[in-house]
């Protein structure tokens, strides 16, 4: 019997629940209980280095700060796991610029 992939669920607010699927290397938010979901994709580019690559929110759900919740979860993961991060995704670059917390900034590779 196949074992379910490890998945962490982070409660961000009453409206959005961020799930972290470490096997698929993605953070996601299911939208309104439907099959639609917003995702943030990353990959390991070294033993302790991740590349936060891409954030995607379905067009109908844009402008609701959904990507912000994904970006925060990803950056918190980087801090908690003591990783370094490349910020390939423009949205995560924007998030960190707007939220210049030292514990985020010290993790970013330029």
Backbone as a ProteinNet text record, in pm:
[ID]
protein_1_A
[PRIMARY]
XXXXXXXXXXXXXXXXXXXXXXXXXXXXXXXXXXXXXXXXXXXXXXXXXXXXXXXXXXXXXXXXXXXXXXXXXXXXXXXXXXXXXXXXXXXXXXXXXXXXXXXXXXXXXX
[TERTIARY]
84.1	0	88.1	62.6	143.2	115.9	223.1	210.3	178.6	90.4	54	175.8	191.9	306.2	298.9	415.3	411.8	354.7	261.2	197.6	174	221.7	197.7	88	1.7	-104.7	-82.4	-76.7	-55.1	-180.2	-236.4	-353.8	-305.7	-338.8	-298.4	-409.4	-529.4	-644.2	-766.2	-878.5	-1001.8	-1038.9	-986.1	-1023.9	-929.4	-800.8	-703.4	-624.1	-609.3	-530.6	-419.1	-295.9	-181.6	-138.5	-128.4	-78.5	61.4	149.9	286.5	309.8	326	354.7	504.2	579.6	725.5	769.7	696.3	733.7	717.6	610.5	586.2	652.4	708.5	778.1	688.1	577	484.4	402.5	368.3	271.6	145.2	29.2	-94	-206.5	-303.3	-426.6	-541.4	-628.1	-750.2	-848.2	-911.2	-996.4	-1143.6	-1212.6	-1356.2	-1392.1	-1305	-1333.6	-1341.8	-1304.2	-1315.1	-1184	-1178.1	-1056	-955.7	-1000.1	-907.4	-810.5	-686.3	-592.4	-483.4	-431.4	-316.8	-194.5	-82.5	37.3	161.7	256.9	391	484.2	563.8	653	796.5	866.8	1008.6	1082.7	1215.6	1298.1	1427.5	1485.9	1617	1723.3	1814.4	1924.8	2058.4	2050.3	2164.9	2111.1	2200.1	2155.6	2071.9	2111.2	2041.1	1996.8	1974.5	1935.6	1814	1713.8	1594.9	1582.3	1517	1482.5	1331.1	1282.7	1139	1105.3	1046	1040.8	919.5	801.7	682.8	562.7	485.3	359.5	248.7	140.9	30.1	-102.9	-183.9	-318.1	-415.1	-519.5	-617.1	-671.6	-691.6	-730.7	-851.7	-949.8	-1072	-1046.3	-930.8	-902	-791.7	-742.6	-634.3	-683.6	-591.1	-624.6	-679	-671.1	-723.2	-611.8	-488.1	-369.3	-341.7	-389.5	-365.3	-217.3	-155.8	-12.8	70.1	25.5	96.4	102	-7.1	-9.7	86.2	91.3	183.3	328.4	357.3	493.9	538.4	450.7	485.1	513.1	429.7	451.3	584.3	617.7	743.9	863.5	858	970	982	869.9	875.1	937.7	907.8	968.2	1119.9	1164.5	1307.9	1375.6	1313.5	1369.7	1368.4	1254	1239.3	1334.5	1359.2	1445.5	1592.3	1623.4	1759.7	1817.3	1739.1	1778.7	1821.8	1882.8	1908.4	1813.7	1781.9	1683.6	1724.5	1706.1	1707.7	1562.4	1539.5	1402.7	1383.3	1358.4	1333.7	1198.1	1101	964.7	958.7	907.4	897.3	807.2	703.1	611	678	759.2	827.6	931	994.4	1085.6	1009.4	891	806.1	764.4	724.6	682.9	794.9	916.1	1028.7	1063.3	1053.2	1079.4	978.4	852.5	747	747.2	814.6	823	969.9	1051.9	1196.9	1241.9	1185.3	1223.4	1365.1	1447.5	1586.3	1596.1	1503.8	1511.3	1480.7	1415.7	1398.5	1522	1561.7	1669.9	1800.3	1831.4	1957.1	1958	1844.8	1832.2	1840.9	1836.6	1828.6	1967.1	1982.6	2106.7	2086.6	2183.6	2173.9	2258.4
-118.3	0	123.9	213.9	334.7	428.2	488.3	580.7	720.3	792	927	1017.7	1110.8	1201.2	1290.3	1329	1417.3	1551.7	1598.9	1725.6	1801.9	1922.1	2008.6	2105.7	2135.1	2231.1	2348.4	2467.2	2587.8	2672.9	2704.5	2791.5	2935.5	3004.2	3143	3236.3	3208	3287.6	3198.3	3252.5	3174.4	3143.6	3221.2	3206.9	3119.2	3119.5	3048.2	2950.1	2829.5	2726.9	2684.8	2709.3	2674.5	2532.1	2450.6	2314.1	2308.8	2233.7	2218.4	2071.6	2042.2	1906.4	1899.9	1842.6	1839.3	1748.8	1643.4	1555.4	1624.4	1699.7	1770.5	1907.1	1944.2	2072.9	2188.9	2194.7	2305.2	2340.5	2466.3	2516.9	2541.5	2515.1	2537.1	2580.5	2645.6	2685.1	2640.9	2556.3	2517.9	2633.3	2667.1	2785.1	2747.4	2793.5	2769.4	2622	2536.3	2393	2328.9	2403.2	2350.6	2286.6	2248	2191.3	2299.6	2425.5	2535.7	2547	2577.3	2602.9	2697.6	2769.8	2856.8	2778.3	2795.5	2719.9	2807.8	2767	2822.3	2703.2	2701.6	2589.5	2624.9	2525.8	2544.6	2416.3	2426.3	2308.3	2326.8	2216	2221.1	2234.3	2328.8	2347.8	2322.1	2273.7	2237.1	2170	2119	2045.8	2133.8	2259.3	2351.3	2478.5	2466.2	2582.7	2548.9	2636.1	2618.7	2736	2708.6	2811.5	2825.3	2939.7	2966.8	3015.9	2928	2945	3016.4	2982.8	3028.9	3030	3135.9	3146.6	3167.6	3092.5	3104.9	3103	3203.7	3214.7	3223.2	3139.4	3147.9	3290.6	3332.3	3470.7	3516.8	3431.6	3469.2	3501.6	3458.9	3477.4	3579.8	3644.3	3741.3	3865.9	3933.6	4055.5	4031.5	3909.2	3875.5	3839.1	3871.6	3844.7	3696	3614.2	3469.6	3439.8	3503.2	3481.5	3524.9	3626.4	3674.6	3564.9	3493.1	3383.4	3271.4	3241.9	3139.6	3183.4	3308.2	3359.2	3359.4	3398.8	3398.6	3256.4	3162.4	3022.7	2971.1	3005.9	2960.7	3022.5	3151.8	3216.8	3167.2	3141.7	3085.9	2946.3	2867.7	2735.9	2748.1	2842.4	2864.2	2893.5	2979.5	3015	2894.1	2828.1	2714.8	2599.6	2576.7	2466.1	2507.2	2632.9	2685.4	2672.1	2716	2708.4	2845.3	2845.7	2966.9	2960.9	3076.7	3079	3169.7	3119.3	3200.5	3239.4	3364.4	3411.9	3433	3326.8	3336.8	3400.6	3370.6	3422.1	3571.9	3649.1	3794	3828.5	3748.6	3782.8	3766.9	3664.2	3645.4	3756.6	3799.4	3914.1	4036.6	4058.7	4170.8	4154.5	4032.5	4006.1	4039.6	3994.2	4018.3	4167.2	4233.9	4378.3	4453	4408.6	4472.6	4425.8	4315.6	4258.1	4227.8	4333	4312.9	4269.1	4160.6	4109.8	4053.8	4086.4	4038	3886.1	3812.3	3665.4	3615.7	3695.2	3662.1	3705.7	3830.7	3888.9	3812.5	3761.4	3688	3552	3507.1	3377.6	3386.6	3507.6	3525	3528.8	3452	3453.6	3546.9	3631.5	3727.2	3685.3
0	0	0	-91.9	-104.2	12.1	58.9	169.9	116.4	183.5	140.4	153.2	59.6	65.2	188.6	242.4	358.7	318.1	395.4	363.2	492.8	498.4	612.4	573.6	668	643	736.7	680.6	757.7	751.5	864.7	866.9	860.7	755.5	739.5	786.6	748	790.6	781.7	821.6	814.3	669.3	576.8	436.4	355.6	390	309.8	395	343	410.4	315.3	356	272.5	304.5	201.2	215.5	156.3	222.1	172.5	140.4	14.3	-31.6	-62.4	31.2	16.5	-98.2	-125.7	-237.3	-371.7	-387.3	-514.4	-515.7	-403.4	-388.3	-428.4	-357.1	-384.2	-261.4	-254.7	-158.7	-239.4	-180.5	-256.1	-163.7	-223.6	-155.5	-244.1	-190	-262.6	-247.5	-357.6	-359.4	-358.1	-256.4	-239.4	-246.4	-196.6	-193.8	-330.7	-434.1	-569.9	-612.9	-736.5	-791.5	-827.2	-828.5	-854.6	-738.6	-770.1	-663.1	-709.2	-613.2	-634.7	-589.4	-658.8	-623.9	-625.8	-545.8	-549.1	-562	-667.4	-696	-659.5	-606.5	-575.8	-607.5	-608.4	-629.5	-552	-514.6	-449.9	-558.3	-540.3	-634.1	-564.5	-445	-362.8	-238.5	-156.4	-37.8	55.5	70.9	160.8	88.2	-43.3	-123	-208.2	-202.1	-285.5	-381.5	-492.3	-589.1	-585	-537.6	-536.7	-676.3	-756.1	-900.6	-956.9	-906.5	-977.5	-883.6	-892.9	-818.4	-920.7	-904.1	-998.5	-923.8	-952.4	-895.1	-1012.1	-1013.2	-1122.1	-1134.9	-1258	-1285.8	-1204.2	-1187.5	-1115.5	-968.1	-915.8	-773.8	-748	-851.3	-834.1	-761.9	-695.5	-623.3	-484.1	-434.3	-301.6	-203.7	-238.8	-156.8	-136.5	-226.4	-217.3	-237.7	-336.7	-361.7	-241.5	-171.6	-52.3	53.9	71.5	169.7	128.6	-0.4	-49.6	-29.6	-63.1	-49.5	96.3	186.2	329	376.2	337.3	377.4	324.9	200.8	141.6	213.4	240.9	309	453	518.7	654.1	651.6	549.3	531.3	515.7	435	415	549.4	629.4	760.2	854	864.1	956.8	924.6	796.3	754.7	741.9	777.3	771.1	630.1	530.3	390.5	338.8	222.8	145.4	26.4	-30.7	-139.2	-253.7	-374.5	-495.8	-519.1	-555.3	-579.7	-729.4	-801.5	-944.7	-971.4	-889.3	-906.8	-875.2	-970.5	-950.7	-833.1	-811.1	-703	-567.5	-550.9	-422.4	-402.4	-509.9	-499.9	-447.8	-502.2	-459.9	-313.6	-275.1	-137.4	-39.3	-68.5	22.7	26.9	-86.8	-89.6	-2.4	-5.3	74.4	219.4	248	383.3	414.1	429.2	441.1	580.5	628.4	759.8	753.7	852.6	852	838.9	901.6	892.8	752.4	668.4	527.1	447.7	467.9	388.8	401.2	520	539.1	469.6	421.2	355.1	203	148.7	3.7	-59.3	-165.4	-243.5	-362.4	-384.7	-496	-612.1
[MASK]
++++++++++++++++++++++++++++++++++++++++++++++++++++++++++++++++++++++++++++++++++++++++++++++++++++++++++++++

